[in-house]
Amino acid sequence: MARFFQYKAPGELQAAADELGQPLSLAPSAAPLFEPFRVGGRTVGNRLVVQPMEGCDGTLDGAPDELTFRRYRRFGAGGAKLIWGEATAVSADARANTRQLWLSPRTAPAIEQMLAECRSAHREACGDDRDLLLGLQLTHSGRYSVPRPLLATTDPLLDPLTYHRAAGRPVNATDPRLTDAELRGIADQYVTAARLAQQVGCDFVDIKQCHHYLLSELLSARNRPGPYGGSLENRTRLVREIVTRIRAEVPGLLLFTRMNCYDGIPFRGELIDGERRGRPVPCEGPVPNAFGTDPNEWQREDLAEPIAVARELVQLGVGMVNVTMGNPYANPHVVRPAEYPPVDGYLPPEHPLLGVLRHLRIAAAMQAALPGVPVVGSGYSWLQDFAHLVAAGEVAAGRVTCAGFGRATLSHPDFANALKEQGRFDRKQVCRTFSYCTGLMRAKDHPLGQYPTGCPPFDKEAYGAIWKEVEAKRSP
Ligand SMILES: Cc1cc2nc3c(=O)[nH]c(=O)nc-3n(C[C@H](O)[C@H](O)[C@H](O)COP(=O)(O)O)c2cc1C
């Protein structure tokens, strides 16, 4: 079944990276991942991070439901000491799907309960939660809001690929762009949500600037006129305002950010010999809207702006930076290197190891530019049975402070405990990056407008029947 990942031993993975010209130094064991670190006056018990992983399983008014509670109990019990809670919308119209969490006075009690259950599961399994950091990712989905895209700018490459669900067509030039006054209103929503987050027991909030949702789109809005577009100062005006206000108005709440440090350009599947192969969209001349990307050679990262933004936000009080990249709708192979593509994707246009190496290289460059600031790296799941050795190698060399695990946490939520107790993952739970989880995320033909997501092959109890239902609907 494996197309790319055929390594039986760490040395084989190392040799494959050597062959691709980007040597990897795997650690002999996971030990470096169990060194505590400090952030914002707190000691965090290990370097393992549960990345934000939406379950798309909330109620229609944005509260966690049964599967959401279950997921956070499993994350809590799993042993990672930093649980970077999932995308949680700051308003109703900021949600990316009908079942995304939304932090409001109405949902606050249920979200508080969810966080409390996560902590108590952690205490029960690990003995102590004083060295656990738990928070939520505050999001405005911007271009990917449903049912109506809330666009920050015109993106000539992305607009034709962005589906306007309410209108039943792609975005076009007639669609309105968010006004400056609307953007200022969104800053108020972030502050209100941050205050609620503190009240419900978050240690931190993440001001999400990734994956081309609103604040990520603004980072690249070079062609937006007015005070929120054009110069880097303008493009970062909204995030700076949000961070400054939360610092002042919600003292004591730690502020982190997950940010795109490389956008790249959109890809599309092209049917060639019966296979959907990934191809970049045609792009003549400099790339207009891509952050962290060399405009004349979009394959290459240009980190001058991401570094400048991260440094400025750290000056304003951001304590931790989670480095990510790409756009899950337009170039999923960049965000999450995978063995098999998601339903709305295409066959990998590059060896997934190259995708992982891009993540490692960019996270290391960001960490080098931010000495003393803990940086989290992403994109480790494709490394499967050896992900911990690569992560430990990166941490031991100081190339990142923490390793974040995304898809791997859905198949193997107790991955950190397994590493601690056995020094390796449980082979029967290692994520094989088959993209079932993304498949469920993209499945909308449900009475609530969205199927919940998880790991059908390894968590059959919760997702086996759900997957079968989705498959049955897809087959003619
Ligand atoms: C089902 C699913 C849900 C996700 N939810 C979020 C999210 O809420 N916020 C976010 O920043 N990234 C989200 N991601 C991206 C992951 O956090 C992570 O960056 C990506 O999967 C790559 O890491 P990995 O190789 O460890 O999986 C999601 C990915 C998947 C597959």
PDBQT file of the ligand as one rigid body, heavy atoms in Angstrom, charges set to zero:
ROOT
HETATM    1  C1  LIG A 501      -8.732  16.772  10.645  1.00  0.00    +0.000 C 
HETATM    2  C2  LIG A 501      -7.790  17.934  10.753  1.00  0.00    +0.000 A 
HETATM    3  C3  LIG A 501      -8.122  19.032  11.527  1.00  0.00    +0.000 A 
HETATM    4  C4  LIG A 501      -7.243  20.119  11.648  1.00  0.00    +0.000 A 
HETATM    5  N1  LIG A 501      -7.597  21.203  12.400  1.00  0.00    +0.000 NA
HETATM    6  C5  LIG A 501      -6.757  22.267  12.504  1.00  0.00    +0.000 A 
HETATM    7  C6  LIG A 501      -7.102  23.399  13.288  1.00  0.00    +0.000 A 
HETATM    8  O1  LIG A 501      -8.158  23.462  13.927  1.00  0.00    +0.000 OA
HETATM    9  N2  LIG A 501      -6.207  24.429  13.326  1.00  0.00    +0.000 N 
HETATM   10  C7  LIG A 501      -4.997  24.385  12.678  1.00  0.00    +0.000 A 
HETATM   11  O2  LIG A 501      -4.220  25.329  12.774  1.00  0.00    +0.000 OA
HETATM   12  N3  LIG A 501      -4.652  23.304  11.951  1.00  0.00    +0.000 NA
HETATM   13  C8  LIG A 501      -5.485  22.251  11.857  1.00  0.00    +0.000 A 
HETATM   14  N4  LIG A 501      -5.099  21.143  11.150  1.00  0.00    +0.000 N 
HETATM   15  C9  LIG A 501      -3.705  21.037  10.662  1.00  0.00    +0.000 C 
HETATM   16  C10 LIG A 501      -2.854  20.284  11.709  1.00  0.00    +0.000 C 
HETATM   17  O3  LIG A 501      -2.822  20.983  12.927  1.00  0.00    +0.000 OA
HETATM   18  C11 LIG A 501      -1.405  20.057  11.238  1.00  0.00    +0.000 C 
HETATM   19  O4  LIG A 501      -0.782  21.294  10.995  1.00  0.00    +0.000 OA
HETATM   20  C12 LIG A 501      -1.307  19.217   9.962  1.00  0.00    +0.000 C 
HETATM   21  O5  LIG A 501      -2.125  18.067  10.049  1.00  0.00    +0.000 OA
HETATM   22  C13 LIG A 501       0.149  18.768   9.709  1.00  0.00    +0.000 C 
HETATM   23  O6  LIG A 501       0.693  18.130  10.835  1.00  0.00    +0.000 OA
HETATM   24  P1  LIG A 501       0.795  16.519  10.913  1.00  0.00    +0.000 P 
HETATM   25  O7  LIG A 501       1.742  16.115   9.820  1.00  0.00    +0.000 OA
HETATM   26  O8  LIG A 501       1.338  16.214  12.271  1.00  0.00    +0.000 OA
HETATM   27  O9  LIG A 501      -0.564  15.993  10.697  1.00  0.00    +0.000 OA
HETATM   28  C14 LIG A 501      -5.981  20.076  10.990  1.00  0.00    +0.000 A 
HETATM   29  C15 LIG A 501      -5.657  18.966  10.206  1.00  0.00    +0.000 A 
HETATM   30  C16 LIG A 501      -6.545  17.909  10.078  1.00  0.00    +0.000 A 
HETATM   31  C17 LIG A 501      -6.147  16.729   9.235  1.00  0.00    +0.000 C 
ENDROOT
TORSDOF 0
